[in-house]
Amino acid sequence: MQITASGLRQNVYKILDQSLKTGKDVEIIRKGMIFKIVPPKKRDKLKNLQKKKIMQCKPEYLIHLDWSSEWKT
């Protein structure tokens, strides 16, 4: 994320929280120079994924299904 120094001043807490949440660096531009705020550790991208409920039944039900009548040899 790249912002100006005045943009950082206006939303400093929001920007810092977002950087911590996403693990992305924040680049601040001031008088042609770039400063970086780097979160303490990079987060795993998979941790940013939201859990979704896609199964309509319990997983145990799928394990114990008898599909042998569907097999054709």
C-alpha positions in Angstrom: 0.0 0.0 0.0 1.4 3.4 -0.9 0.2 6.6 0.6 1.3 10.2 1.3 2.4 11.4 4.7 -0.8 13.5 5.1 -2.9 10.4 4.2 -1.1 8.5 6.9 -1.7 11.3 9.4 -5.4 11.3 8.7 -5.9 7.5 9.0 -2.9 6.3 11.0 -4.7 3.8 13.2 -6.8 2.4 10.4 -3.8 2.0 8.1 -1.7 0.3 10.9 -4.5 -2.1 11.7 -5.0 -3.0 8.1 -1.2 -3.6 7.7 -1.2 -5.9 10.7 -4.3 -7.7 9.4 -3.1 -8.3 5.9 0.7 -8.5 6.6 1.4 -6.0 3.8 4.0 -3.2 4.0 2.9 0.4 4.0 4.9 2.8 1.9 4.8 6.5 2.8 5.9 9.1 0.2 7.3 12.3 1.6 9.3 14.9 -0.5 10.1 12.2 -3.1 11.4 9.8 -0.5 9.7 6.5 0.4 9.5 5.3 4.0 8.2 1.8 4.9 6.2 0.5 7.8 6.7 -3.3 7.9 4.5 -5.5 10.1 6.5 -7.7 12.5 5.9 -10.9 10.6 4.4 -11.9 7.3 1.0 -13.6 7.6 0.2 -16.8 5.6 -2.1 -15.9 2.7 -4.3 -18.9 3.5 -5.1 -17.4 6.9 -6.7 -14.4 5.1 -9.3 -16.8 3.6 -12.7 -16.8 5.2 -14.2 -20.1 6.2 -17.3 -21.0 4.1 -19.9 -23.6 4.8 -20.3 -25.6 1.5 -21.3 -29.0 2.6 -25.0 -29.7 3.2 -24.4 -32.7 5.4 -22.0 -34.0 7.9 -18.6 -35.3 6.5 -19.2 -38.6 8.3 -22.2 -39.3 6.1 -20.1 -39.1 2.9 -17.5 -41.5 4.3 -20.1 -44.2 5.0 -22.0 -44.0 1.8 -22.2 -47.2 -0.2 -21.4 -46.4 -3.9 -20.9 -50.0 -5.0 -24.2 -50.1 -6.8 -23.0 -47.1 -9.0 -19.8 -48.8 -10.1 -19.8 -50.4 -13.5 -17.2 -52.9 -14.4 
